[in-house]
Amino acid sequence: MKRSVLTRYRVMAYVTAVMLMILCVCMVFKYGFDTGEGLTLVVSQLHGVLFIIYLVFAFDLGSKAKWPIGKLLWVLVSGTIPTAAFFVERKVVREIEPLVTEGSPQPVKA
């Protein structure tokens, strides 16, 4: 598996987790203090788009790593639980790192 597959997943896991935490703060302000309704709308839509990208990259990683369906679903759902993506991402990287190969071909010695 190429390193780029893992890197794409890692970036989107962090971005999705941070955006979800920002969305949670916006929701507290919207419903708790009656302020920031416009910002909450923008952040929620942005998080939604980023989450879809995260799902695509996580599914790509899972299919190339040949994960069972339960593990793949857990990784996909972790983007919906605040801070869970941080922990799941670390576990996934430790597991996938030995499977990663560099993209450049190795010279053959005669």
N, C-alpha and C positions, 0 to 999 in steps of 0.2 A: 504494500500500500504506500502511496506517495505521502510525503510529509505535508503537502498542501491540503490534503483532505482533512488531516488532523488540525492543521492551523486554521482552516476556515471554520471548523466546528468550534474550536477554542475561542476565537474572536467573537463569533455569534453567541456563544454561551455567556460570555462576560457582558456583551452589549445588551443582550436580552435580560439578564439578571439585573443589571444596573437600571435599565429602563423600567423594569417591573417595580423595583424599589422606589424609583421616582414617581411612578404612577400611584403607588400606595400612599406616598406622602401627599400627592395632589388630591387623592380621594379623601384623605383625612381633612385637608383644608376645605374641600368642596362641601362635604357633608357635615363636618364638625364645626366649621367656622363660617359657612356660607360665603366663601370667597374662592376665586380662582377657577370658575367654571370653564372659561375659555381655554385656559392653560391645560386643564384636565382633559378637555376634548382633544386638543392637539397631541398631548402626551399619550393618550390612550390609542389614538389612531396610529401614531408613530410606533408604539410598542406592538400593535397588531401586525403591521407590515414587517417589522423586524422579527417578530415571533414566527411568521410564516417562513421567512428566510432561514431562521434557526431550524425549523422543522425539516426543511429540505436538506440542509447540511448535515443535521443529525441523522436523518434517514440514510443519506449517502454514506456516512461513516459507518453506520450500523450494518448496512447491506454489504459493504466491502469487508467489514470485520466478521461477518457471518454470525451476528448476535441472534440468540433466540428471541422470539416475539415479545416475551415478558420483559426482557432487559431493554429492548428497543423502545417499548412503550414507556418504561420508567424514565429513560433518558428524554423522550419526547415530552412527557408530562412535567419533568423537572423545570421546564421553562415557565410553568404556570404557578409555581410555588415560590414565594419570595425567599431568596438566598439559597434555595435548593440547587440551583444550577451551578453555583460556585463549588459546592461539595461534590456533586455528580461529575462535573468537569474534571476535577482533580483525580477522581477515581478512574474515569475513562482514560485520561492521559497516561496514568501509571500502567493501565492494562494494555493500551494500544501502542505505546512507545516501542516495545520490542518488535512489533510487526511492521514498523515504518522502515521503508527503504528510501535511499536518496534517489532523486530523479535522474541524475546523470549516470550514463552507463559506465561500467568499470572496464578498463582495458584488459584484454586477455593476454596472458604471458605465454609465449611459445616454448 
